[in-house]
């Protein structure tokens, strides 16, 4: 099951959630902190590595 990183627009907290595609498309994500449904989803399987140059 893909994991999504979510940010709550109400309390500005990050959390991650495992969602099925159906759940994802229904968009029924509720913030575990403040129970707001004003939650933004982000795909988190791809981790972009930004190497820091220490030069
Ligand atoms: Zn919240």
mmCIF file of the protein (N, C-alpha, C, O) and its ligand, coordinates in Angstrom:
data_MODEL
# 
_entry.id   MODEL 
# 
loop_
_entity.id 
_entity.type 
_entity.pdbx_number_of_molecules 
1 polymer     1 
2 non-polymer 1 
# 
_entity_poly.entity_id                      1 
_entity_poly.type                           'polypeptide(L)' 
_entity_poly.nstd_linkage                   no 
_entity_poly.nstd_monomer                   no 
_entity_poly.pdbx_seq_one_letter_code       
;(UNK)(UNK)(UNK)(UNK)(UNK)(UNK)(UNK)(UNK)(UNK)(UNK)(UNK)(UNK)(UNK)(UNK)(UNK)(UNK)
(UNK)(UNK)(UNK)(UNK)(UNK)(UNK)(UNK)(UNK)(UNK)(UNK)(UNK)(UNK)(UNK)(UNK)(UNK)(UNK)
(UNK)(UNK)(UNK)(UNK)(UNK)(UNK)(UNK)(UNK)(UNK)(UNK)(UNK)(UNK)(UNK)(UNK)(UNK)(UNK)
(UNK)(UNK)(UNK)(UNK)(UNK)(UNK)(UNK)
;
_entity_poly.pdbx_seq_one_letter_code_can   XXXXXXXXXXXXXXXXXXXXXXXXXXXXXXXXXXXXXXXXXXXXXXXXXXXXXXX 
_entity_poly.pdbx_strand_id                 A 
# 
loop_
_entity_poly_seq.entity_id 
_entity_poly_seq.num 
_entity_poly_seq.mon_id 
_entity_poly_seq.hetero 
1 1  UNK n 
1 2  UNK n 
1 3  UNK n 
1 4  UNK n 
1 5  UNK n 
1 6  UNK n 
1 7  UNK n 
1 8  UNK n 
1 9  UNK n 
1 10 UNK n 
1 11 UNK n 
1 12 UNK n 
1 13 UNK n 
1 14 UNK n 
1 15 UNK n 
1 16 UNK n 
1 17 UNK n 
1 18 UNK n 
1 19 UNK n 
1 20 UNK n 
1 21 UNK n 
1 22 UNK n 
1 23 UNK n 
1 24 UNK n 
1 25 UNK n 
1 26 UNK n 
1 27 UNK n 
1 28 UNK n 
1 29 UNK n 
1 30 UNK n 
1 31 UNK n 
1 32 UNK n 
1 33 UNK n 
1 34 UNK n 
1 35 UNK n 
1 36 UNK n 
1 37 UNK n 
1 38 UNK n 
1 39 UNK n 
1 40 UNK n 
1 41 UNK n 
1 42 UNK n 
1 43 UNK n 
1 44 UNK n 
1 45 UNK n 
1 46 UNK n 
1 47 UNK n 
1 48 UNK n 
1 49 UNK n 
1 50 UNK n 
1 51 UNK n 
1 52 UNK n 
1 53 UNK n 
1 54 UNK n 
1 55 UNK n 
# 
loop_
_struct_asym.id 
_struct_asym.entity_id 
A 1 
B 2 
# 
loop_
_chem_comp.id 
_chem_comp.type 
_chem_comp.mon_nstd_flag 
UNK 'L-peptide linking' . 
ZN  non-polymer         . 
# 
_pdbx_entity_nonpoly.entity_id   2 
_pdbx_entity_nonpoly.name        ? 
_pdbx_entity_nonpoly.comp_id     ZN 
# 
_pdbx_nonpoly_scheme.asym_id         B 
_pdbx_nonpoly_scheme.entity_id       2 
_pdbx_nonpoly_scheme.mon_id          ZN 
_pdbx_nonpoly_scheme.ndb_seq_num     1 
_pdbx_nonpoly_scheme.pdb_seq_num     101 
_pdbx_nonpoly_scheme.auth_seq_num    101 
_pdbx_nonpoly_scheme.pdb_mon_id      ZN 
_pdbx_nonpoly_scheme.auth_mon_id     ZN 
_pdbx_nonpoly_scheme.pdb_strand_id   A 
_pdbx_nonpoly_scheme.pdb_ins_code    . 
# 
loop_
_atom_site.group_PDB 
_atom_site.id 
_atom_site.type_symbol 
_atom_site.label_atom_id 
_atom_site.label_alt_id 
_atom_site.label_comp_id 
_atom_site.label_asym_id 
_atom_site.label_entity_id 
_atom_site.label_seq_id 
_atom_site.pdbx_PDB_ins_code 
_atom_site.Cartn_x 
_atom_site.Cartn_y 
_atom_site.Cartn_z 
_atom_site.occupancy 
_atom_site.B_iso_or_equiv 
_atom_site.pdbx_formal_charge 
_atom_site.auth_seq_id 
_atom_site.auth_comp_id 
_atom_site.auth_asym_id 
_atom_site.auth_atom_id 
_atom_site.pdbx_PDB_model_num 
ATOM   1   N  N  . UNK A 1 1  ? 0.839   -1.194 0.000  1.00 0.00 ? 1   UNK A N  1 
ATOM   2   C  CA . UNK A 1 1  ? 0.000   0.000  0.000  1.00 0.00 ? 1   UNK A CA 1 
ATOM   3   C  C  . UNK A 1 1  ? 0.880   1.252  0.000  1.00 0.00 ? 1   UNK A C  1 
ATOM   4   O  O  . UNK A 1 1  ? 1.803   1.375  0.805  1.00 0.00 ? 1   UNK A O  1 
ATOM   5   N  N  . UNK A 1 2  ? 0.590   2.146  -0.883 1.00 0.00 ? 2   UNK A N  1 
ATOM   6   C  CA . UNK A 1 2  ? 1.424   3.350  -0.921 1.00 0.00 ? 2   UNK A CA 1 
ATOM   7   C  C  . UNK A 1 2  ? 1.231   4.224  0.304  1.00 0.00 ? 2   UNK A C  1 
ATOM   8   O  O  . UNK A 1 2  ? 0.140   4.323  0.865  1.00 0.00 ? 2   UNK A O  1 
ATOM   9   N  N  . UNK A 1 3  ? 2.290   4.833  0.683  1.00 0.00 ? 3   UNK A N  1 
ATOM   10  C  CA . UNK A 1 3  ? 2.234   5.741  1.824  1.00 0.00 ? 3   UNK A CA 1 
ATOM   11  C  C  . UNK A 1 3  ? 2.193   7.168  1.318  1.00 0.00 ? 3   UNK A C  1 
ATOM   12  O  O  . UNK A 1 3  ? 2.932   7.552  0.411  1.00 0.00 ? 3   UNK A O  1 
ATOM   13  N  N  . UNK A 1 4  ? 1.330   7.926  1.913  1.00 0.00 ? 4   UNK A N  1 
ATOM   14  C  CA . UNK A 1 4  ? 1.247   9.320  1.522  1.00 0.00 ? 4   UNK A CA 1 
ATOM   15  C  C  . UNK A 1 4  ? 1.664   10.204 2.677  1.00 0.00 ? 4   UNK A C  1 
ATOM   16  O  O  . UNK A 1 4  ? 1.334   9.969  3.839  1.00 0.00 ? 4   UNK A O  1 
ATOM   17  N  N  . UNK A 1 5  ? 2.381   11.200 2.312  1.00 0.00 ? 5   UNK A N  1 
ATOM   18  C  CA . UNK A 1 5  ? 2.707   12.194 3.307  1.00 0.00 ? 5   UNK A CA 1 
ATOM   19  C  C  . UNK A 1 5  ? 1.650   13.274 3.197  1.00 0.00 ? 5   UNK A C  1 
ATOM   20  O  O  . UNK A 1 5  ? 1.340   13.743 2.102  1.00 0.00 ? 5   UNK A O  1 
ATOM   21  N  N  . UNK A 1 6  ? 1.113   13.655 4.307  1.00 0.00 ? 6   UNK A N  1 
ATOM   22  C  CA . UNK A 1 6  ? 0.034   14.625 4.301  1.00 0.00 ? 6   UNK A CA 1 
ATOM   23  C  C  . UNK A 1 6  ? 0.396   15.802 5.180  1.00 0.00 ? 6   UNK A C  1 
ATOM   24  O  O  . UNK A 1 6  ? 1.145   15.685 6.150  1.00 0.00 ? 6   UNK A O  1 
ATOM   25  N  N  . UNK A 1 7  ? -0.156  16.926 4.812  1.00 0.00 ? 7   UNK A N  1 
ATOM   26  C  CA . UNK A 1 7  ? -0.026  18.074 5.684  1.00 0.00 ? 7   UNK A CA 1 
ATOM   27  C  C  . UNK A 1 7  ? -1.412  18.648 5.922  1.00 0.00 ? 7   UNK A C  1 
ATOM   28  O  O  . UNK A 1 7  ? -2.196  18.830 4.991  1.00 0.00 ? 7   UNK A O  1 
ATOM   29  N  N  . UNK A 1 8  ? -1.691  18.923 7.159  1.00 0.00 ? 8   UNK A N  1 
ATOM   30  C  CA . UNK A 1 8  ? -2.982  19.478 7.518  1.00 0.00 ? 8   UNK A CA 1 
ATOM   31  C  C  . UNK A 1 8  ? -2.923  20.993 7.353  1.00 0.00 ? 8   UNK A C  1 
ATOM   32  O  O  . UNK A 1 8  ? -2.043  21.657 7.900  1.00 0.00 ? 8   UNK A O  1 
ATOM   33  N  N  . UNK A 1 9  ? -3.856  21.516 6.604  1.00 0.00 ? 9   UNK A N  1 
ATOM   34  C  CA . UNK A 1 9  ? -3.868  22.954 6.386  1.00 0.00 ? 9   UNK A CA 1 
ATOM   35  C  C  . UNK A 1 9  ? -4.413  23.711 7.588  1.00 0.00 ? 9   UNK A C  1 
ATOM   36  O  O  . UNK A 1 9  ? -4.242  24.926 7.696  1.00 0.00 ? 9   UNK A O  1 
ATOM   37  N  N  . UNK A 1 10 ? -5.057  23.004 8.472  1.00 0.00 ? 10  UNK A N  1 
ATOM   38  C  CA . UNK A 1 10 ? -5.630  23.669 9.633  1.00 0.00 ? 10  UNK A CA 1 
ATOM   39  C  C  . UNK A 1 10 ? -4.598  23.858 10.744 1.00 0.00 ? 10  UNK A C  1 
ATOM   40  O  O  . UNK A 1 10 ? -4.448  24.952 11.290 1.00 0.00 ? 10  UNK A O  1 
ATOM   41  N  N  . UNK A 1 11 ? -3.891  22.774 11.069 1.00 0.00 ? 11  UNK A N  1 
ATOM   42  C  CA . UNK A 1 11 ? -2.946  22.877 12.183 1.00 0.00 ? 11  UNK A CA 1 
ATOM   43  C  C  . UNK A 1 11 ? -1.502  22.815 11.708 1.00 0.00 ? 11  UNK A C  1 
ATOM   44  O  O  . UNK A 1 11 ? -0.570  22.889 12.509 1.00 0.00 ? 11  UNK A O  1 
ATOM   45  N  N  . UNK A 1 12 ? -1.323  22.675 10.378 1.00 0.00 ? 12  UNK A N  1 
ATOM   46  C  CA . UNK A 1 12 ? 0.009   22.709 9.770  1.00 0.00 ? 12  UNK A CA 1 
ATOM   47  C  C  . UNK A 1 12 ? 0.921   21.594 10.262 1.00 0.00 ? 12  UNK A C  1 
ATOM   48  O  O  . UNK A 1 12 ? 2.134   21.781 10.358 1.00 0.00 ? 12  UNK A O  1 
ATOM   49  N  N  . UNK A 1 13 ? 0.355   20.450 10.571 1.00 0.00 ? 13  UNK A N  1 
ATOM   50  C  CA . UNK A 1 13 ? 1.163   19.338 11.013 1.00 0.00 ? 13  UNK A CA 1 
ATOM   51  C  C  . UNK A 1 13 ? 1.294   18.327 9.886  1.00 0.00 ? 13  UNK A C  1 
ATOM   52  O  O  . UNK A 1 13 ? 0.394   18.146 9.065  1.00 0.00 ? 13  UNK A O  1 
ATOM   53  N  N  . UNK A 1 14 ? 2.442   17.681 9.879  1.00 0.00 ? 14  UNK A N  1 
ATOM   54  C  CA . UNK A 1 14 ? 2.676   16.625 8.912  1.00 0.00 ? 14  UNK A CA 1 
ATOM   55  C  C  . UNK A 1 14 ? 2.337   15.283 9.531  1.00 0.00 ? 14  UNK A C  1 
ATOM   56  O  O  . UNK A 1 14 ? 2.534   15.058 10.725 1.00 0.00 ? 14  UNK A O  1 
ATOM   57  N  N  . UNK A 1 15 ? 1.826   14.402 8.694  1.00 0.00 ? 15  UNK A N  1 
ATOM   58  C  CA . UNK A 1 15 ? 1.663   13.016 9.123  1.00 0.00 ? 15  UNK A CA 1 
ATOM   59  C  C  . UNK A 1 15 ? 1.658   12.164 7.877  1.00 0.00 ? 15  UNK A C  1 
ATOM   60  O  O  . UNK A 1 15 ? 1.430   12.669 6.778  1.00 0.00 ? 15  UNK A O  1 
ATOM   61  N  N  . UNK A 1 16 ? 1.906   10.872 8.034  1.00 0.00 ? 16  UNK A N  1 
ATOM   62  C  CA . UNK A 1 16 ? 1.876   9.991  6.872  1.00 0.00 ? 16  UNK A CA 1 
ATOM   63  C  C  . UNK A 1 16 ? 0.805   8.941  7.069  1.00 0.00 ? 16  UNK A C  1 
ATOM   64  O  O  . UNK A 1 16 ? 0.510   8.517  8.186  1.00 0.00 ? 16  UNK A O  1 
ATOM   65  N  N  . UNK A 1 17 ? 0.235   8.539  5.953  1.00 0.00 ? 17  UNK A N  1 
ATOM   66  C  CA . UNK A 1 17 ? -0.899  7.640  5.999  1.00 0.00 ? 17  UNK A CA 1 
ATOM   67  C  C  . UNK A 1 17 ? -0.807  6.652  4.856  1.00 0.00 ? 17  UNK A C  1 
ATOM   68  O  O  . UNK A 1 17 ? -0.398  7.003  3.749  1.00 0.00 ? 17  UNK A O  1 
ATOM   69  N  N  . UNK A 1 18 ? -1.187  5.418  5.125  1.00 0.00 ? 18  UNK A N  1 
ATOM   70  C  CA . UNK A 1 18 ? -1.284  4.431  4.064  1.00 0.00 ? 18  UNK A CA 1 
ATOM   71  C  C  . UNK A 1 18 ? -2.698  4.423  3.525  1.00 0.00 ? 18  UNK A C  1 
ATOM   72  O  O  . UNK A 1 18 ? -3.665  4.263  4.269  1.00 0.00 ? 18  UNK A O  1 
ATOM   73  N  N  . UNK A 1 19 ? -2.800  4.598  2.227  1.00 0.00 ? 19  UNK A N  1 
ATOM   74  C  CA . UNK A 1 19 ? -4.130  4.654  1.628  1.00 0.00 ? 19  UNK A CA 1 
ATOM   75  C  C  . UNK A 1 19 ? -4.221  3.715  0.446  1.00 0.00 ? 19  UNK A C  1 
ATOM   76  O  O  . UNK A 1 19 ? -3.267  3.548  -0.313 1.00 0.00 ? 19  UNK A O  1 
ATOM   77  N  N  . UNK A 1 20 ? -5.369  3.111  0.303  1.00 0.00 ? 20  UNK A N  1 
ATOM   78  C  CA . UNK A 1 20 ? -5.629  2.411  -0.938 1.00 0.00 ? 20  UNK A CA 1 
ATOM   79  C  C  . UNK A 1 20 ? -5.955  3.460  -1.988 1.00 0.00 ? 20  UNK A C  1 
ATOM   80  O  O  . UNK A 1 20 ? -6.238  4.614  -1.664 1.00 0.00 ? 20  UNK A O  1 
ATOM   81  N  N  . UNK A 1 21 ? -5.913  3.050  -3.244 1.00 0.00 ? 21  UNK A N  1 
ATOM   82  C  CA . UNK A 1 21 ? -6.184  4.004  -4.305 1.00 0.00 ? 21  UNK A CA 1 
ATOM   83  C  C  . UNK A 1 21 ? -7.607  4.553  -4.176 1.00 0.00 ? 21  UNK A C  1 
ATOM   84  O  O  . UNK A 1 21 ? -7.857  5.733  -4.424 1.00 0.00 ? 21  UNK A O  1 
ATOM   85  N  N  . UNK A 1 22 ? -8.524  3.681  -3.786 1.00 0.00 ? 22  UNK A N  1 
ATOM   86  C  CA . UNK A 1 22 ? -9.916  4.108  -3.615 1.00 0.00 ? 22  UNK A CA 1 
ATOM   87  C  C  . UNK A 1 22 ? -10.041 5.164  -2.523 1.00 0.00 ? 22  UNK A C  1 
ATOM   88  O  O  . UNK A 1 22 ? -10.729 6.172  -2.682 1.00 0.00 ? 22  UNK A O  1 
ATOM   89  N  N  . UNK A 1 23 ? -9.370  4.912  -1.431 1.00 0.00 ? 23  UNK A N  1 
ATOM   90  C  CA . UNK A 1 23 ? -9.401  5.883  -0.334 1.00 0.00 ? 23  UNK A CA 1 
ATOM   91  C  C  . UNK A 1 23 ? -8.776  7.200  -0.766 1.00 0.00 ? 23  UNK A C  1 
ATOM   92  O  O  . UNK A 1 23 ? -9.239  8.289  -0.427 1.00 0.00 ? 23  UNK A O  1 
ATOM   93  N  N  . UNK A 1 24 ? -7.718  7.048  -1.520 1.00 0.00 ? 24  UNK A N  1 
ATOM   94  C  CA . UNK A 1 24 ? -7.026  8.233  -2.000 1.00 0.00 ? 24  UNK A CA 1 
ATOM   95  C  C  . UNK A 1 24 ? -7.947  9.063  -2.887 1.00 0.00 ? 24  UNK A C  1 
ATOM   96  O  O  . UNK A 1 24 ? -8.025  10.285 -2.758 1.00 0.00 ? 24  UNK A O  1 
ATOM   97  N  N  . UNK A 1 25 ? -8.642  8.375  -3.788 1.00 0.00 ? 25  UNK A N  1 
ATOM   98  C  CA . UNK A 1 25 ? -9.489  9.101  -4.743 1.00 0.00 ? 25  UNK A CA 1 
ATOM   99  C  C  . UNK A 1 25 ? -10.737 9.670  -4.073 1.00 0.00 ? 25  UNK A C  1 
ATOM   100 O  O  . UNK A 1 25 ? -11.280 10.686 -4.507 1.00 0.00 ? 25  UNK A O  1 
ATOM   101 N  N  . UNK A 1 26 ? -11.172 9.018  -3.038 1.00 0.00 ? 26  UNK A N  1 
ATOM   102 C  CA . UNK A 1 26 ? -12.308 9.573  -2.302 1.00 0.00 ? 26  UNK A CA 1 
ATOM   103 C  C  . UNK A 1 26 ? -11.901 10.769 -1.464 1.00 0.00 ? 26  UNK A C  1 
ATOM   104 O  O  . UNK A 1 26 ? -12.720 11.604 -1.081 1.00 0.00 ? 26  UNK A O  1 
ATOM   105 N  N  . UNK A 1 27 ? -10.620 10.818 -1.197 1.00 0.00 ? 27  UNK A N  1 
ATOM   106 C  CA . UNK A 1 27 ? -10.082 11.965 -0.495 1.00 0.00 ? 27  UNK A CA 1 
ATOM   107 C  C  . UNK A 1 27 ? -10.544 12.082 0.941  1.00 0.00 ? 27  UNK A C  1 
ATOM   108 O  O  . UNK A 1 27 ? -10.662 13.178 1.490  1.00 0.00 ? 27  UNK A O  1 
ATOM   109 N  N  . UNK A 1 28 ? -10.803 10.926 1.539  1.00 0.00 ? 28  UNK A N  1 
ATOM   110 C  CA . UNK A 1 28 ? -11.274 10.977 2.916  1.00 0.00 ? 28  UNK A CA 1 
ATOM   111 C  C  . UNK A 1 28 ? -10.122 10.856 3.898  1.00 0.00 ? 28  UNK A C  1 
ATOM   112 O  O  . UNK A 1 28 ? -9.961  9.850  4.589  1.00 0.00 ? 28  UNK A O  1 
ATOM   113 N  N  . UNK A 1 29 ? -9.352  11.884 3.935  1.00 0.00 ? 29  UNK A N  1 
ATOM   114 C  CA . UNK A 1 29 ? -8.268  11.899 4.906  1.00 0.00 ? 29  UNK A CA 1 
ATOM   115 C  C  . UNK A 1 29 ? -8.600  12.940 5.959  1.00 0.00 ? 29  UNK A C  1 
ATOM   116 O  O  . UNK A 1 29 ? -8.920  14.090 5.658  1.00 0.00 ? 29  UNK A O  1 
ATOM   117 N  N  . UNK A 1 30 ? -8.515  12.506 7.177  1.00 0.00 ? 30  UNK A N  1 
ATOM   118 C  CA . UNK A 1 30 ? -8.800  13.411 8.277  1.00 0.00 ? 30  UNK A CA 1 
ATOM   119 C  C  . UNK A 1 30 ? -7.539  13.545 9.121  1.00 0.00 ? 30  UNK A C  1 
ATOM   120 O  O  . UNK A 1 30 ? -6.873  12.558 9.434  1.00 0.00 ? 30  UNK A O  1 
ATOM   121 N  N  . UNK A 1 31 ? -7.239  14.745 9.470  1.00 0.00 ? 31  UNK A N  1 
ATOM   122 C  CA . UNK A 1 31 ? -6.074  15.006 10.295 1.00 0.00 ? 31  UNK A CA 1 
ATOM   123 C  C  . UNK A 1 31 ? -6.206  14.301 11.647 1.00 0.00 ? 31  UNK A C  1 
ATOM   124 O  O  . UNK A 1 31 ? -7.205  14.479 12.344 1.00 0.00 ? 31  UNK A O  1 
ATOM   125 N  N  . UNK A 1 32 ? -5.210  13.507 12.017 1.00 0.00 ? 32  UNK A N  1 
ATOM   126 C  CA . UNK A 1 32 ? -5.277  12.801 13.300 1.00 0.00 ? 32  UNK A CA 1 
ATOM   127 C  C  . UNK A 1 32 ? -5.113  13.733 14.496 1.00 0.00 ? 32  UNK A C  1 
ATOM   128 O  O  . UNK A 1 32 ? -5.380  13.343 15.633 1.00 0.00 ? 32  UNK A O  1 
ATOM   129 N  N  . UNK A 1 33 ? -4.688  14.928 14.247 1.00 0.00 ? 33  UNK A N  1 
ATOM   130 C  CA . UNK A 1 33 ? -4.446  15.855 15.356 1.00 0.00 ? 33  UNK A CA 1 
ATOM   131 C  C  . UNK A 1 33 ? -5.674  16.707 15.653 1.00 0.00 ? 33  UNK A C  1 
ATOM   132 O  O  . UNK A 1 33 ? -6.111  16.810 16.800 1.00 0.00 ? 33  UNK A O  1 
ATOM   133 N  N  . UNK A 1 34 ? -6.226  17.319 14.598 1.00 0.00 ? 34  UNK A N  1 
ATOM   134 C  CA . UNK A 1 34 ? -7.322  18.258 14.843 1.00 0.00 ? 34  UNK A CA 1 
ATOM   135 C  C  . UNK A 1 34 ? -8.614  17.811 14.152 1.00 0.00 ? 34  UNK A C  1 
ATOM   136 O  O  . UNK A 1 34 ? -9.638  18.489 14.233 1.00 0.00 ? 34  UNK A O  1 
ATOM   137 N  N  . UNK A 1 35 ? -8.553  16.645 13.464 1.00 0.00 ? 35  UNK A N  1 
ATOM   138 C  CA . UNK A 1 35 ? -9.716  16.071 12.803 1.00 0.00 ? 35  UNK A CA 1 
ATOM   139 C  C  . UNK A 1 35 ? -10.297 16.938 11.697 1.00 0.00 ? 35  UNK A C  1 
ATOM   140 O  O  . UNK A 1 35 ? -11.470 16.815 11.345 1.00 0.00 ? 35  UNK A O  1 
ATOM   141 N  N  . UNK A 1 36 ? -9.485  17.794 11.170 1.00 0.00 ? 36  UNK A N  1 
ATOM   142 C  CA . UNK A 1 36 ? -9.906  18.578 10.016 1.00 0.00 ? 36  UNK A CA 1 
ATOM   143 C  C  . UNK A 1 36 ? -9.760  17.728 8.766  1.00 0.00 ? 36  UNK A C  1 
ATOM   144 O  O  . UNK A 1 36 ? -8.883  16.867 8.692  1.00 0.00 ? 36  UNK A O  1 
ATOM   145 N  N  . UNK A 1 37 ? -10.615 17.968 7.788  1.00 0.00 ? 37  UNK A N  1 
ATOM   146 C  CA . UNK A 1 37 ? -10.433 17.262 6.520  1.00 0.00 ? 37  UNK A CA 1 
ATOM   147 C  C  . UNK A 1 37 ? -9.761  18.160 5.485  1.00 0.00 ? 37  UNK A C  1 
ATOM   148 O  O  . UNK A 1 37 ? -9.734  17.844 4.295  1.00 0.00 ? 37  UNK A O  1 
ATOM   149 N  N  . UNK A 1 38 ? -9.239  19.241 5.937  1.00 0.00 ? 38  UNK A N  1 
ATOM   150 C  CA . UNK A 1 38 ? -8.499  20.129 5.048  1.00 0.00 ? 38  UNK A CA 1 
ATOM   151 C  C  . UNK A 1 38 ? -7.042  19.679 4.991  1.00 0.00 ? 38  UNK A C  1 
ATOM   152 O  O  . UNK A 1 38 ? -6.133  20.343 5.489  1.00 0.00 ? 38  UNK A O  1 
ATOM   153 N  N  . UNK A 1 39 ? -6.867  18.540 4.370  1.00 0.00 ? 39  UNK A N  1 
ATOM   154 C  CA . UNK A 1 39 ? -5.571  17.890 4.359  1.00 0.00 ? 39  UNK A CA 1 
ATOM   155 C  C  . UNK A 1 39 ? -5.044  17.799 2.935  1.00 0.00 ? 39  UNK A C  1 
ATOM   156 O  O  . UNK A 1 39 ? -5.766  17.423 2.011  1.00 0.00 ? 39  UNK A O  1 
ATOM   157 N  N  . UNK A 1 40 ? -3.810  18.140 2.780  1.00 0.00 ? 40  UNK A N  1 
ATOM   158 C  CA . UNK A 1 40 ? -3.167  18.060 1.478  1.00 0.00 ? 40  UNK A CA 1 
ATOM   159 C  C  . UNK A 1 40 ? -2.339  16.780 1.413  1.00 0.00 ? 40  UNK A C  1 
ATOM   160 O  O  . UNK A 1 40 ? -1.616  16.435 2.349  1.00 0.00 ? 40  UNK A O  1 
ATOM   161 N  N  . UNK A 1 41 ? -2.463  16.091 0.292  1.00 0.00 ? 41  UNK A N  1 
ATOM   162 C  CA . UNK A 1 41 ? -1.739  14.833 0.169  1.00 0.00 ? 41  UNK A CA 1 
ATOM   163 C  C  . UNK A 1 41 ? -0.496  14.988 -0.688 1.00 0.00 ? 41  UNK A C  1 
ATOM   164 O  O  . UNK A 1 41 ? -0.477  15.749 -1.655 1.00 0.00 ? 41  UNK A O  1 
ATOM   165 N  N  . UNK A 1 42 ? 0.511   14.271 -0.324 1.00 0.00 ? 42  UNK A N  1 
ATOM   166 C  CA . UNK A 1 42 ? 1.728   14.250 -1.126 1.00 0.00 ? 42  UNK A CA 1 
ATOM   167 C  C  . UNK A 1 42 ? 2.188   12.816 -1.280 1.00 0.00 ? 42  UNK A C  1 
ATOM   168 O  O  . UNK A 1 42 ? 2.161   12.025 -0.337 1.00 0.00 ? 42  UNK A O  1 
ATOM   169 N  N  . UNK A 1 43 ? 2.602   12.509 -2.471 1.00 0.00 ? 43  UNK A N  1 
ATOM   170 C  CA . UNK A 1 43 ? 3.141   11.187 -2.738 1.00 0.00 ? 43  UNK A CA 1 
ATOM   171 C  C  . UNK A 1 43 ? 4.523   11.106 -2.128 1.00 0.00 ? 43  UNK A C  1 
ATOM   172 O  O  . UNK A 1 43 ? 5.368   11.965 -2.382 1.00 0.00 ? 43  UNK A O  1 
ATOM   173 N  N  . UNK A 1 44 ? 4.757   10.102 -1.342 1.00 0.00 ? 44  UNK A N  1 
ATOM   174 C  CA . UNK A 1 44 ? 6.006   10.079 -0.600 1.00 0.00 ? 44  UNK A CA 1 
ATOM   175 C  C  . UNK A 1 44 ? 6.893   8.879  -0.895 1.00 0.00 ? 44  UNK A C  1 
ATOM   176 O  O  . UNK A 1 44 ? 7.903   8.665  -0.225 1.00 0.00 ? 44  UNK A O  1 
ATOM   177 N  N  . UNK A 1 45 ? 6.516   8.100  -1.895 1.00 0.00 ? 45  UNK A N  1 
ATOM   178 C  CA . UNK A 1 45 ? 7.355   6.951  -2.213 1.00 0.00 ? 45  UNK A CA 1 
ATOM   179 C  C  . UNK A 1 45 ? 8.661   7.368  -2.881 1.00 0.00 ? 45  UNK A C  1 
ATOM   180 O  O  . UNK A 1 45 ? 9.694   6.713  -2.745 1.00 0.00 ? 45  UNK A O  1 
ATOM   181 N  N  . UNK A 1 46 ? 8.577   8.458  -3.592 1.00 0.00 ? 46  UNK A N  1 
ATOM   182 C  CA . UNK A 1 46 ? 9.785   8.946  -4.247 1.00 0.00 ? 46  UNK A CA 1 
ATOM   183 C  C  . UNK A 1 46 ? 10.525  9.880  -3.302 1.00 0.00 ? 46  UNK A C  1 
ATOM   184 O  O  . UNK A 1 46 ? 10.040  10.942 -2.912 1.00 0.00 ? 46  UNK A O  1 
ATOM   185 N  N  . UNK A 1 47 ? 11.691  9.440  -2.963 1.00 0.00 ? 47  UNK A N  1 
ATOM   186 C  CA . UNK A 1 47 ? 12.484  10.308 -2.100 1.00 0.00 ? 47  UNK A CA 1 
ATOM   187 C  C  . UNK A 1 47 ? 13.563  10.981 -2.931 1.00 0.00 ? 47  UNK A C  1 
ATOM   188 O  O  . UNK A 1 47 ? 14.463  10.333 -3.464 1.00 0.00 ? 47  UNK A O  1 
ATOM   189 N  N  . UNK A 1 48 ? 13.452  12.240 -3.022 1.00 0.00 ? 48  UNK A N  1 
ATOM   190 C  CA . UNK A 1 48 ? 14.451  12.980 -3.761 1.00 0.00 ? 48  UNK A CA 1 
ATOM   191 C  C  . UNK A 1 48 ? 15.625  13.302 -2.849 1.00 0.00 ? 48  UNK A C  1 
ATOM   192 O  O  . UNK A 1 48 ? 15.503  13.937 -1.801 1.00 0.00 ? 48  UNK A O  1 
ATOM   193 N  N  . UNK A 1 49 ? 16.740  12.833 -3.307 1.00 0.00 ? 49  UNK A N  1 
ATOM   194 C  CA . UNK A 1 49 ? 17.942  13.089 -2.520 1.00 0.00 ? 49  UNK A CA 1 
ATOM   195 C  C  . UNK A 1 49 ? 18.646  14.304 -3.106 1.00 0.00 ? 49  UNK A C  1 
ATOM   196 O  O  . UNK A 1 49 ? 18.995  14.340 -4.286 1.00 0.00 ? 49  UNK A O  1 
ATOM   197 N  N  . UNK A 1 50 ? 18.836  15.253 -2.281 1.00 0.00 ? 50  UNK A N  1 
ATOM   198 C  CA . UNK A 1 50 ? 19.558  16.438 -2.729 1.00 0.00 ? 50  UNK A CA 1 
ATOM   199 C  C  . UNK A 1 50 ? 20.926  16.463 -2.051 1.00 0.00 ? 50  UNK A C  1 
ATOM   200 O  O  . UNK A 1 50 ? 21.068  16.865 -0.897 1.00 0.00 ? 50  UNK A O  1 
ATOM   201 N  N  . UNK A 1 51 ? 21.900  16.029 -2.794 1.00 0.00 ? 51  UNK A N  1 
ATOM   202 C  CA . UNK A 1 51 ? 23.244  15.974 -2.210 1.00 0.00 ? 51  UNK A CA 1 
ATOM   203 C  C  . UNK A 1 51 ? 23.793  17.361 -1.927 1.00 0.00 ? 51  UNK A C  1 
ATOM   204 O  O  . UNK A 1 51 ? 23.689  18.286 -2.731 1.00 0.00 ? 51  UNK A O  1 
ATOM   205 N  N  . UNK A 1 52 ? 24.359  17.454 -0.790 1.00 0.00 ? 52  UNK A N  1 
ATOM   206 C  CA . UNK A 1 52 ? 24.943  18.748 -0.443 1.00 0.00 ? 52  UNK A CA 1 
ATOM   207 C  C  . UNK A 1 52 ? 26.421  18.763 -0.805 1.00 0.00 ? 52  UNK A C  1 
ATOM   208 O  O  . UNK A 1 52 ? 27.184  17.860 -0.463 1.00 0.00 ? 52  UNK A O  1 
ATOM   209 N  N  . UNK A 1 53 ? 26.771  19.771 -1.475 1.00 0.00 ? 53  UNK A N  1 
ATOM   210 C  CA . UNK A 1 53 ? 28.173  19.908 -1.811 1.00 0.00 ? 53  UNK A CA 1 
ATOM   211 C  C  . UNK A 1 53 ? 28.897  20.625 -0.676 1.00 0.00 ? 53  UNK A C  1 
ATOM   212 O  O  . UNK A 1 53 ? 28.553  21.741 -0.284 1.00 0.00 ? 53  UNK A O  1 
ATOM   213 N  N  . UNK A 1 54 ? 29.878  19.960 -0.185 1.00 0.00 ? 54  UNK A N  1 
ATOM   214 C  CA . UNK A 1 54 ? 30.581  20.529 0.956  1.00 0.00 ? 54  UNK A CA 1 
ATOM   215 C  C  . UNK A 1 54 ? 31.857  21.251 0.551  1.00 0.00 ? 54  UNK A C  1 
ATOM   216 O  O  . UNK A 1 54 ? 32.799  21.394 1.330  1.00 0.00 ? 54  UNK A O  1 
ATOM   217 N  N  . UNK A 1 55 ? 31.850  21.692 -0.681 1.00 0.00 ? 55  UNK A N  1 
ATOM   218 C  CA . UNK A 1 55 ? 33.069  22.337 -1.165 1.00 0.00 ? 55  UNK A CA 1 
ATOM   219 C  C  . UNK A 1 55 ? 33.124  23.797 -0.695 1.00 0.00 ? 55  UNK A C  1 
ATOM   220 O  O  . UNK A 1 55 ? 34.080  24.509 -1.003 1.00 0.00 ? 55  UNK A O  1 
HETATM 221 ZN ZN . ZN  B 2 .  ? -4.811  19.233 11.707 1.00 0.00 ? 101 ZN  A ZN 1 
# 
